[in-house]
Amino acid sequence: MTKRDALKELLYVNQYRRRMIQQGLIIPAGNSRVKFKLPLFKEYLADTQNPDSIRYNPLI
């Protein structure tokens, strides 16, 4: 990965991190870390990445 690609990816991630903080879904918890405010939200996100889950959608 080039430096340019790494910066592009970082900006992409920060955009969504900032949106979730503004929406009250997560709170900053130190250096590049967050805590989930909604009960079971962490588990839900993990479930969306599990191919065996009903919530899995590879097109997203």
PyMOL Python script that loads the backbone (N, CA, C, O; Angstrom):
from pymol import cmd

cmd.read_pdbstr("""\
ATOM      1  N   MET A   1       0.845  -1.168   0.000  1.00  0.00           N
ATOM      2  CA  MET A   1       0.000   0.000   0.000  1.00  0.00           C
ATOM      3  C   MET A   1       0.898   1.241   0.000  1.00  0.00           C
ATOM      4  O   MET A   1       1.844   1.338   0.782  1.00  0.00           O
ATOM      5  N   THR A   2       0.592   2.157  -0.865  1.00  0.00           N
ATOM      6  CA  THR A   2       1.374   3.384  -0.934  1.00  0.00           C
ATOM      7  C   THR A   2       0.915   4.361   0.148  1.00  0.00           C
ATOM      8  O   THR A   2      -0.145   4.183   0.749  1.00  0.00           O
ATOM      9  N   LYS A   3       1.714   5.382   0.386  1.00  0.00           N
ATOM     10  CA  LYS A   3       1.343   6.404   1.368  1.00  0.00           C
ATOM     11  C   LYS A   3       0.046   7.088   0.967  1.00  0.00           C
ATOM     12  O   LYS A   3      -0.791   7.408   1.810  1.00  0.00           O
ATOM     13  N   ARG A   4      -0.104   7.303  -0.324  1.00  0.00           N
ATOM     14  CA  ARG A   4      -1.324   7.948  -0.821  1.00  0.00           C
ATOM     15  C   ARG A   4      -2.551   7.080  -0.539  1.00  0.00           C
ATOM     16  O   ARG A   4      -3.586   7.584  -0.103  1.00  0.00           O
ATOM     17  N   ASP A   5      -2.432   5.786  -0.787  1.00  0.00           N
ATOM     18  CA  ASP A   5      -3.536   4.867  -0.512  1.00  0.00           C
ATOM     19  C   ASP A   5      -3.862   4.817   0.979  1.00  0.00           C
ATOM     20  O   ASP A   5      -5.029   4.781   1.368  1.00  0.00           O
ATOM     21  N   ALA A   6      -2.820   4.814   1.804  1.00  0.00           N
ATOM     22  CA  ALA A   6      -3.018   4.777   3.253  1.00  0.00           C
ATOM     23  C   ALA A   6      -3.736   6.039   3.737  1.00  0.00           C
ATOM     24  O   ALA A   6      -4.631   5.961   4.578  1.00  0.00           O
ATOM     25  N   LEU A   7      -3.351   7.183   3.213  1.00  0.00           N
ATOM     26  CA  LEU A   7      -4.005   8.435   3.590  1.00  0.00           C
ATOM     27  C   LEU A   7      -5.455   8.447   3.136  1.00  0.00           C
ATOM     28  O   LEU A   7      -6.336   8.895   3.870  1.00  0.00           O
ATOM     29  N   LYS A   8      -5.702   7.964   1.948  1.00  0.00           N
ATOM     30  CA  LYS A   8      -7.060   7.904   1.408  1.00  0.00           C
ATOM     31  C   LYS A   8      -7.943   7.011   2.293  1.00  0.00           C
ATOM     32  O   LYS A   8      -9.087   7.357   2.588  1.00  0.00           O
ATOM     33  N   GLU A   9      -7.405   5.872   2.707  1.00  0.00           N
ATOM     34  CA  GLU A   9      -8.144   4.957   3.568  1.00  0.00           C
ATOM     35  C   GLU A   9      -8.405   5.587   4.940  1.00  0.00           C
ATOM     36  O   GLU A   9      -9.500   5.451   5.485  1.00  0.00           O
ATOM     37  N   LEU A  10      -7.418   6.263   5.491  1.00  0.00           N
ATOM     38  CA  LEU A  10      -7.564   6.924   6.784  1.00  0.00           C
ATOM     39  C   LEU A  10      -8.659   7.990   6.727  1.00  0.00           C
ATOM     40  O   LEU A  10      -9.484   8.077   7.637  1.00  0.00           O
ATOM     41  N   LEU A  11      -8.671   8.791   5.676  1.00  0.00           N
ATOM     42  CA  LEU A  11      -9.701   9.818   5.517  1.00  0.00           C
ATOM     43  C   LEU A  11     -11.084   9.196   5.392  1.00  0.00           C
ATOM     44  O   LEU A  11     -12.058   9.724   5.927  1.00  0.00           O
ATOM     45  N   TYR A  12     -11.168   8.078   4.688  1.00  0.00           N
ATOM     46  CA  TYR A  12     -12.429   7.361   4.526  1.00  0.00           C
ATOM     47  C   TYR A  12     -12.954   6.871   5.871  1.00  0.00           C
ATOM     48  O   TYR A  12     -14.130   7.051   6.185  1.00  0.00           O
ATOM     49  N   VAL A  13     -12.095   6.260   6.653  1.00  0.00           N
ATOM     50  CA  VAL A  13     -12.481   5.737   7.967  1.00  0.00           C
ATOM     51  C   VAL A  13     -12.868   6.879   8.903  1.00  0.00           C
ATOM     52  O   VAL A  13     -13.870   6.785   9.611  1.00  0.00           O
ATOM     53  N   ASN A  14     -12.088   7.949   8.911  1.00  0.00           N
ATOM     54  CA  ASN A  14     -12.372   9.081   9.795  1.00  0.00           C
ATOM     55  C   ASN A  14     -13.706   9.736   9.487  1.00  0.00           C
ATOM     56  O   ASN A  14     -14.389  10.217  10.391  1.00  0.00           O
ATOM     57  N   GLN A  15     -14.079   9.759   8.214  1.00  0.00           N
ATOM     58  CA  GLN A  15     -15.364  10.340   7.825  1.00  0.00           C
ATOM     59  C   GLN A  15     -16.515   9.595   8.510  1.00  0.00           C
ATOM     60  O   GLN A  15     -17.413  10.222   9.072  1.00  0.00           O
ATOM     61  N   TYR A  16     -16.486   8.269   8.462  1.00  0.00           N
ATOM     62  CA  TYR A  16     -17.557   7.486   9.068  1.00  0.00           C
ATOM     63  C   TYR A  16     -17.465   7.470  10.586  1.00  0.00           C
ATOM     64  O   TYR A  16     -18.490   7.412  11.265  1.00  0.00           O
ATOM     65  N   ARG A  17     -16.262   7.520  11.126  1.00  0.00           N
ATOM     66  CA  ARG A  17     -16.079   7.610  12.581  1.00  0.00           C
ATOM     67  C   ARG A  17     -16.709   8.894  13.100  1.00  0.00           C
ATOM     68  O   ARG A  17     -17.426   8.887  14.100  1.00  0.00           O
ATOM     69  N   ARG A  18     -16.434   9.994  12.410  1.00  0.00           N
ATOM     70  CA  ARG A  18     -16.982  11.298  12.795  1.00  0.00           C
ATOM     71  C   ARG A  18     -18.515  11.295  12.715  1.00  0.00           C
ATOM     72  O   ARG A  18     -19.181  11.844  13.592  1.00  0.00           O
ATOM     73  N   ARG A  19     -19.063  10.690  11.685  1.00  0.00           N
ATOM     74  CA  ARG A  19     -20.529  10.609  11.543  1.00  0.00           C
ATOM     75  C   ARG A  19     -21.156   9.813  12.679  1.00  0.00           C
ATOM     76  O   ARG A  19     -22.184  10.210  13.228  1.00  0.00           O
ATOM     77  N   MET A  20     -20.535   8.685  13.032  1.00  0.00           N
ATOM     78  CA  MET A  20     -21.104   7.869  14.110  1.00  0.00           C
ATOM     79  C   MET A  20     -20.992   8.567  15.455  1.00  0.00           C
ATOM     80  O   MET A  20     -21.870   8.403  16.302  1.00  0.00           O
ATOM     81  N   ILE A  21     -19.942   9.336  15.674  1.00  0.00           N
ATOM     82  CA  ILE A  21     -19.823  10.118  16.912  1.00  0.00           C
ATOM     83  C   ILE A  21     -20.917  11.179  16.949  1.00  0.00           C
ATOM     84  O   ILE A  21     -21.559  11.369  17.981  1.00  0.00           O
ATOM     85  N   GLN A  22     -21.132  11.864  15.841  1.00  0.00           N
ATOM     86  CA  GLN A  22     -22.169  12.901  15.777  1.00  0.00           C
ATOM     87  C   GLN A  22     -23.563  12.326  15.992  1.00  0.00           C
ATOM     88  O   GLN A  22     -24.425  12.996  16.562  1.00  0.00           O
ATOM     89  N   GLN A  23     -23.794  11.105  15.550  1.00  0.00           N
ATOM     90  CA  GLN A  23     -25.097  10.462  15.690  1.00  0.00           C
ATOM     91  C   GLN A  23     -25.276   9.798  17.058  1.00  0.00           C
ATOM     92  O   GLN A  23     -26.355   9.295  17.369  1.00  0.00           O
ATOM     93  N   GLY A  24     -24.233   9.798  17.861  1.00  0.00           N
ATOM     94  CA  GLY A  24     -24.328   9.231  19.194  1.00  0.00           C
ATOM     95  C   GLY A  24     -24.252   7.721  19.247  1.00  0.00           C
ATOM     96  O   GLY A  24     -24.693   7.117  20.225  1.00  0.00           O
ATOM     97  N   LEU A  25     -23.699   7.095  18.212  1.00  0.00           N
ATOM     98  CA  LEU A  25     -23.566   5.640  18.194  1.00  0.00           C
ATOM     99  C   LEU A  25     -22.307   5.170  18.907  1.00  0.00           C
ATOM    100  O   LEU A  25     -22.279   4.090  19.495  1.00  0.00           O
ATOM    101  N   ILE A  26     -21.259   6.002  18.846  1.00  0.00           N
ATOM    102  CA  ILE A  26     -19.984   5.664  19.476  1.00  0.00           C
ATOM    103  C   ILE A  26     -19.444   6.893  20.190  1.00  0.00           C
ATOM    104  O   ILE A  26     -19.875   8.018  19.936  1.00  0.00           O
ATOM    105  N   ILE A  27     -18.485   6.656  21.094  1.00  0.00           N
ATOM    106  CA  ILE A  27     -17.793   7.760  21.760  1.00  0.00           C
ATOM    107  C   ILE A  27     -16.292   7.492  21.675  1.00  0.00           C
ATOM    108  O   ILE A  27     -15.870   6.337  21.739  1.00  0.00           O
ATOM    109  N   PRO A  28     -15.478   8.545  21.533  1.00  0.00           N
ATOM    110  CA  PRO A  28     -14.025   8.348  21.507  1.00  0.00           C
ATOM    111  C   PRO A  28     -13.551   7.741  22.830  1.00  0.00           C
ATOM    112  O   PRO A  28     -14.033   8.095  23.906  1.00  0.00           O
ATOM    113  N   ALA A  29     -12.586   6.811  22.716  1.00  0.00           N
ATOM    114  CA  ALA A  29     -12.080   6.135  23.913  1.00  0.00           C
ATOM    115  C   ALA A  29     -10.568   6.015  23.856  1.00  0.00           C
ATOM    116  O   ALA A  29     -10.015   4.937  24.074  1.00  0.00           O
ATOM    117  N   GLY A  30      -9.916   7.102  23.568  1.00  0.00           N
ATOM    118  CA  GLY A  30      -8.459   7.056  23.522  1.00  0.00           C
ATOM    119  C   GLY A  30      -7.941   7.109  22.108  1.00  0.00           C
ATOM    120  O   GLY A  30      -8.682   7.384  21.164  1.00  0.00           O
ATOM    121  N   ASN A  31      -6.675   6.847  21.975  1.00  0.00           N
ATOM    122  CA  ASN A  31      -5.988   6.952  20.701  1.00  0.00           C
ATOM    123  C   ASN A  31      -6.546   5.979  19.664  1.00  0.00           C
ATOM    124  O   ASN A  31      -6.304   4.775  19.745  1.00  0.00           O
ATOM    125  N   SER A  32      -7.288   6.500  18.692  1.00  0.00           N
ATOM    126  CA  SER A  32      -7.868   5.710  17.584  1.00  0.00           C
ATOM    127  C   SER A  32      -8.801   4.604  18.055  1.00  0.00           C
ATOM    128  O   SER A  32      -8.977   3.607  17.356  1.00  0.00           O
ATOM    129  N   ARG A  33      -9.391   4.765  19.213  1.00  0.00           N
ATOM    130  CA  ARG A  33     -10.302   3.755  19.741  1.00  0.00           C
ATOM    131  C   ARG A  33     -11.670   4.391  19.989  1.00  0.00           C
ATOM    132  O   ARG A  33     -11.779   5.601  20.187  1.00  0.00           O
ATOM    133  N   VAL A  34     -12.697   3.566  19.974  1.00  0.00           N
ATOM    134  CA  VAL A  34     -14.054   4.040  20.256  1.00  0.00           C
ATOM    135  C   VAL A  34     -14.762   3.030  21.143  1.00  0.00           C
ATOM    136  O   VAL A  34     -14.362   1.870  21.233  1.00  0.00           O
ATOM    137  N   LYS A  35     -15.819   3.491  21.793  1.00  0.00           N
ATOM    138  CA  LYS A  35     -16.714   2.619  22.557  1.00  0.00           C
ATOM    139  C   LYS A  35     -18.096   2.748  21.946  1.00  0.00           C
ATOM    140  O   LYS A  35     -18.500   3.829  21.518  1.00  0.00           O
ATOM    141  N   PHE A  36     -18.813   1.643  21.907  1.00  0.00           N
ATOM    142  CA  PHE A  36     -20.158   1.640  21.366  1.00  0.00           C
ATOM    143  C   PHE A  36     -21.147   2.026  22.448  1.00  0.00           C
ATOM    144  O   PHE A  36     -21.091   1.500  23.560  1.00  0.00           O
ATOM    145  N   LYS A  37     -22.059   2.947  22.130  1.00  0.00           N
ATOM    146  CA  LYS A  37     -23.034   3.413  23.110  1.00  0.00           C
ATOM    147  C   LYS A  37     -24.298   2.563  23.114  1.00  0.00           C
ATOM    148  O   LYS A  37     -24.954   2.439  24.148  1.00  0.00           O
ATOM    149  N   LEU A  38     -24.646   1.982  21.980  1.00  0.00           N
ATOM    150  CA  LEU A  38     -25.865   1.181  21.894  1.00  0.00           C
ATOM    151  C   LEU A  38     -25.602  -0.242  22.365  1.00  0.00           C
ATOM    152  O   LEU A  38     -24.584  -0.833  22.005  1.00  0.00           O
ATOM    153  N   PRO A  39     -26.496  -0.794  23.158  1.00  0.00           N
ATOM    154  CA  PRO A  39     -26.324  -2.185  23.589  1.00  0.00           C
ATOM    155  C   PRO A  39     -26.307  -3.118  22.368  1.00  0.00           C
ATOM    156  O   PRO A  39     -27.144  -2.985  21.475  1.00  0.00           O
ATOM    157  N   LEU A  40     -25.383  -4.033  22.333  1.00  0.00           N
ATOM    158  CA  LEU A  40     -25.243  -5.055  21.298  1.00  0.00           C
ATOM    159  C   LEU A  40     -24.875  -4.516  19.915  1.00  0.00           C
ATOM    160  O   LEU A  40     -24.902  -5.271  18.943  1.00  0.00           O
ATOM    161  N   PHE A  41     -24.532  -3.235  19.800  1.00  0.00           N
ATOM    162  CA  PHE A  41     -24.165  -2.671  18.494  1.00  0.00           C
ATOM    163  C   PHE A  41     -22.872  -3.299  17.980  1.00  0.00           C
ATOM    164  O   PHE A  41     -22.740  -3.565  16.785  1.00  0.00           O
ATOM    165  N   LYS A  42     -21.931  -3.534  18.872  1.00  0.00           N
ATOM    166  CA  LYS A  42     -20.675  -4.175  18.485  1.00  0.00           C
ATOM    167  C   LYS A  42     -20.943  -5.562  17.903  1.00  0.00           C
ATOM    168  O   LYS A  42     -20.362  -5.942  16.886  1.00  0.00           O
ATOM    169  N   GLU A  43     -21.822  -6.307  18.555  1.00  0.00           N
ATOM    170  CA  GLU A  43     -22.164  -7.638  18.088  1.00  0.00           C
ATOM    171  C   GLU A  43     -22.894  -7.586  16.746  1.00  0.00           C
ATOM    172  O   GLU A  43     -22.668  -8.423  15.871  1.00  0.00           O
ATOM    173  N   TYR A  44     -23.767  -6.598  16.596  1.00  0.00           N
ATOM    174  CA  TYR A  44     -24.488  -6.429  15.328  1.00  0.00           C
ATOM    175  C   TYR A  44     -23.507  -6.174  14.187  1.00  0.00           C
ATOM    176  O   TYR A  44     -23.620  -6.786  13.125  1.00  0.00           O
ATOM    177  N   LEU A  45     -22.543  -5.272  14.399  1.00  0.00           N
ATOM    178  CA  LEU A  45     -21.570  -4.984  13.348  1.00  0.00           C
ATOM    179  C   LEU A  45     -20.749  -6.226  13.007  1.00  0.00           C
ATOM    180  O   LEU A  45     -20.474  -6.486  11.836  1.00  0.00           O
ATOM    181  N   ALA A  46     -20.364  -6.981  14.011  1.00  0.00           N
ATOM    182  CA  ALA A  46     -19.615  -8.215  13.758  1.00  0.00           C
ATOM    183  C   ALA A  46     -20.479  -9.208  12.975  1.00  0.00           C
ATOM    184  O   ALA A  46     -19.981  -9.917  12.100  1.00  0.00           O
ATOM    185  N   ASP A  47     -21.757  -9.254  13.292  1.00  0.00           N
ATOM    186  CA  ASP A  47     -22.685 -10.158  12.620  1.00  0.00           C
ATOM    187  C   ASP A  47     -22.837  -9.814  11.142  1.00  0.00           C
ATOM    188  O   ASP A  47     -23.020 -10.708  10.316  1.00  0.00           O
ATOM    189  N   THR A  48     -22.765  -8.540  10.804  1.00  0.00           N
ATOM    190  CA  THR A  48     -22.897  -8.145   9.402  1.00  0.00           C
ATOM    191  C   THR A  48     -21.690  -8.564   8.574  1.00  0.00           C
ATOM    192  O   THR A  48     -21.750  -8.552   7.345  1.00  0.00           O
ATOM    193  N   GLN A  49     -20.596  -8.934   9.231  1.00  0.00           N
ATOM    194  CA  GLN A  49     -19.389  -9.374   8.538  1.00  0.00           C
ATOM    195  C   GLN A  49     -19.267 -10.895   8.493  1.00  0.00           C
ATOM    196  O   GLN A  49     -18.340 -11.424   7.879  1.00  0.00           O
ATOM    197  N   ASN A  50     -20.188 -11.595   9.135  1.00  0.00           N
ATOM    198  CA  ASN A  50     -20.164 -13.056   9.210  1.00  0.00           C
ATOM    199  C   ASN A  50     -20.981 -13.647   8.058  1.00  0.00           C
ATOM    200  O   ASN A  50     -22.196 -13.451   8.019  1.00  0.00           O
ATOM    201  N   PRO A  51     -20.350 -14.369   7.116  1.00  0.00           N
ATOM    202  CA  PRO A  51     -21.081 -14.926   5.974  1.00  0.00           C
ATOM    203  C   PRO A  51     -22.203 -15.893   6.360  1.00  0.00           C
ATOM    204  O   PRO A  51     -23.111 -16.123   5.561  1.00  0.00           O
ATOM    205  N   ASP A  52     -22.160 -16.458   7.553  1.00  0.00           N
ATOM    206  CA  ASP A  52     -23.204 -17.386   7.995  1.00  0.00           C
ATOM    207  C   ASP A  52     -24.398 -16.672   8.632  1.00  0.00           C
ATOM    208  O   ASP A  52     -25.380 -17.318   8.998  1.00  0.00           O
ATOM    209  N   SER A  53     -24.322 -15.364   8.763  1.00  0.00           N
ATOM    210  CA  SER A  53     -25.365 -14.588   9.422  1.00  0.00           C
ATOM    211  C   SER A  53     -26.446 -14.144   8.433  1.00  0.00           C
ATOM    212  O   SER A  53     -26.176 -13.910   7.255  1.00  0.00           O
ATOM    213  N   ILE A  54     -27.658 -14.037   8.935  1.00  0.00           N
ATOM    214  CA  ILE A  54     -28.758 -13.529   8.117  1.00  0.00           C
ATOM    215  C   ILE A  54     -28.554 -12.049   7.787  1.00  0.00           C
ATOM    216  O   ILE A  54     -29.112 -11.552   6.809  1.00  0.00           O
ATOM    217  N   ARG A  55     -27.768 -11.351   8.588  1.00  0.00           N
ATOM    218  CA  ARG A  55     -27.506  -9.926   8.374  1.00  0.00           C
ATOM    219  C   ARG A  55     -26.371  -9.649   7.381  1.00  0.00           C
ATOM    220  O   ARG A  55     -26.131  -8.502   7.004  1.00  0.00           O
ATOM    221  N   TYR A  56     -25.688 -10.702   6.971  1.00  0.00           N
ATOM    222  CA  TYR A  56     -24.543 -10.550   6.075  1.00  0.00           C
ATOM    223  C   TYR A  56     -25.006 -10.110   4.682  1.00  0.00           C
ATOM    224  O   TYR A  56     -25.926 -10.693   4.108  1.00  0.00           O
ATOM    225  N   ASN A  57     -24.355  -9.077   4.152  1.00  0.00           N
ATOM    226  CA  ASN A  57     -24.634  -8.617   2.793  1.00  0.00           C
ATOM    227  C   ASN A  57     -23.308  -8.254   2.152  1.00  0.00           C
ATOM    228  O   ASN A  57     -22.756  -7.192   2.440  1.00  0.00           O
ATOM    229  N   PRO A  58     -22.782  -9.119   1.283  1.00  0.00           N
ATOM    230  CA  PRO A  58     -21.465  -8.859   0.696  1.00  0.00           C
ATOM    231  C   PRO A  58     -21.456  -7.667  -0.261  1.00  0.00           C
ATOM    232  O   PRO A  58     -20.386  -7.211  -0.664  1.00  0.00           O
ATOM    233  N   LEU A  59     -22.620  -7.161  -0.624  1.00  0.00           N
ATOM    234  CA  LEU A  59     -22.690  -6.050  -1.564  1.00  0.00           C
ATOM    235  C   LEU A  59     -22.509  -4.697  -0.895  1.00  0.00           C
ATOM    236  O   LEU A  59     -22.346  -3.684  -1.576  1.00  0.00           O
ATOM    237  N   ILE A  60     -22.536  -4.671   0.435  1.00  0.00           N
ATOM    238  CA  ILE A  60     -22.402  -3.399   1.154  1.00  0.00           C
ATOM    239  C   ILE A  60     -20.933  -3.105   1.372  1.00  0.00           C
ATOM    240  O   ILE A  60     -20.589  -2.080   1.959  1.00  0.00           O
TER     241      ILE A  60
END
""", "prot")
cmd.dss("prot")
cmd.show_as("cartoon", "prot")
cmd.util.cbc("prot")
cmd.orient("prot")
